[in-house]
Amino acid sequence: MAITPFVIFLIPIAGMLMVLGIVGIVFWYKARERELQVHQDMRIREMEHQRKMKEMELELEKTRSRQSADKVV
């Protein structure tokens, strides 16, 4: 089998494409990991916010009940 100029040209290009493919996959994987980490952090912040809002609601209800108790007495 004779090596044609096309094959000689194709081998380096295939090697470069393989390297680009590997680098692309690695970058995609890292970006996906960062995206999942951001979503997890956002979920944690959301849960903390909900907890703080519930605490504030309880404080508000306590204050209202004290005020209503003071008005009655």
C-alpha positions in Angstrom: 0.0 0.0 0.0 1.5 3.3 -1.1 1.3 6.3 1.3 -0.5 9.0 -0.6 -0.1 12.7 0.1 -3.6 12.7 1.4 -2.7 10.1 4.1 0.4 12.1 5.0 -1.8 15.2 5.4 -4.5 13.4 7.3 -2.4 11.8 10.1 -1.2 15.1 11.7 -4.7 16.6 11.4 -6.3 13.6 13.0 -3.7 13.9 15.8 -4.6 17.5 16.4 -8.3 16.8 16.3 -7.8 14.1 18.9 -5.9 16.5 21.2 -8.6 19.2 20.7 -11.3 16.6 21.4 -9.7 15.5 24.7 -9.1 19.1 25.8 -12.7 19.9 24.9 -14.1 17.0 26.9 -11.9 18.0 30.0 -13.1 21.6 29.8 -16.7 20.5 29.4 -16.4 18.2 32.4 -14.9 20.9 34.6 -17.5 23.4 33.5 -20.3 20.9 34.4 -18.7 20.3 37.8 -18.6 24.0 38.5 -22.3 24.3 37.3 -23.4 21.6 39.7 -21.4 23.2 42.5 -23.1 26.5 41.9 -26.5 24.9 41.9 -25.7 23.1 45.2 -24.5 26.4 46.7 -27.7 28.2 45.5 -29.8 25.5 47.1 -28.0 25.7 50.4 -28.4 29.5 50.4 -32.1 29.1 49.5 -32.6 26.7 52.5 -30.8 29.1 54.8 -33.0 32.0 53.6 -36.1 30.0 54.2 -34.9 29.1 57.7 -34.3 32.8 58.5 -37.7 33.8 57.1 -39.4 31.2 59.4 -37.4 32.5 62.3 -38.5 36.1 61.5 -42.1 35.0 61.2 -42.0 33.3 64.6 -40.4 36.5 66.1 -43.1 38.6 64.5 -45.9 36.3 65.9 -44.3 36.4 69.3 -44.2 40.2 69.2 -47.8 40.4 68.0 -49.0 38.0 70.7 -47.1 40.1 73.4 -48.7 43.3 72.1 -52.2 41.8 72.1 -51.6 40.4 75.6 -50.4 43.8 76.7 -53.5 45.4 75.2 -55.8 43.0 77.1 -54.2 43.6 80.5 
